[in-house]
Amino acid sequence: MTQTLLILRAVLTAAFLYFGLRKLLGYHVDIGIYETIGFGQFPRYITGSVEVIGAALLWKRGMEGFAGLLLLGTMFIGLSALLIWVGPPYWHMLLLIAGTACVAWAYRAQPLRLIRTG
């Protein structure tokens, strides 16, 4: 299981760095998506930053569970925006949701520990 989680975290890191940097660097497709949504470009910078920070947190010992939850929340919001305003394709979002849910579940003790002691 440890090897599988290591591979999953590596794949998710590559994906979130790719999509996050794409947003931050202003890839024309992402600019168009955010224009279609209608809230301007500011949310693109927030989303891109969260994705890059989440990708980094996947490798910070003790933060993997938080990273999984952060990225999972981001993916649910992103999928909702695609469903409401943009349209397909959705397949990559569903894969990222499944992957981040697995990481969040595997490291679920980390956020739970904070809730219980805080």
C-alpha positions, -999 to +999 in steps of 0.1 A: +000+000+000+028+024+008+043+020-027+008+025-043+003+057-023+038+070-032+030+065-069-005+080-065+010+111-048+036+114-076+009+112-103-013+137-085+016+161-080+024+160-117-012+166-126-018+194-101+015+211-110+005+209-146-030+223-142-020+248-115+009+263-135-012+264-166-037+286-148-010+308-132+009+312-165-023+321-184-028+293-209-054+305-234-078+275-227-079+283-190-084+320-197-114+311-219-128+288-193-127+315-166-142+340-190-171+316-197-177+312-160-181+349-158-162+358-126-132+373-143-096+360-141-090+364-103-104+330-094-080+314-120-051+327-099-066+314-066-073+280-081-039+277-097-022+287-064-043+262-044-034+234-069+004+242-068+004+245-030-016+213-026+008+195-049+037+206-027+018+197+005+014+161-008+052+157+000+052+175+034+053+149+061+022+151+083+003+173+057-006+146+032-042+143+045-047+181+045-033+183+010-058+156-001-087+174+015-076+208+000-073+193-035-105+173-032-124+205-023-108+223-052-118+195-076-154+194-064-157+232-069-140+229-103-163+201-114-193+220-102-182+250-123-177+228-154-211+212-149-229+245-145-212+269-168-187+253-192-196+217-202-175+186-210-149+172-208-152+160-172-131+128-172-099+144-159-118+160-130-133+126-121-099+110-121-084+137-099-114+135-075-109+097-072-071+101-067-073+129-041-101+111-023-078+080-019-050+102-005-074+120+018-087+087+031-053+070+034-041+099+056-074+107+073-058+103+107-039+136+103-068+160+101-088+139+126-059+142+151-060+180+148-098+180+153-096+158+184-068+177+201-078+212+190 
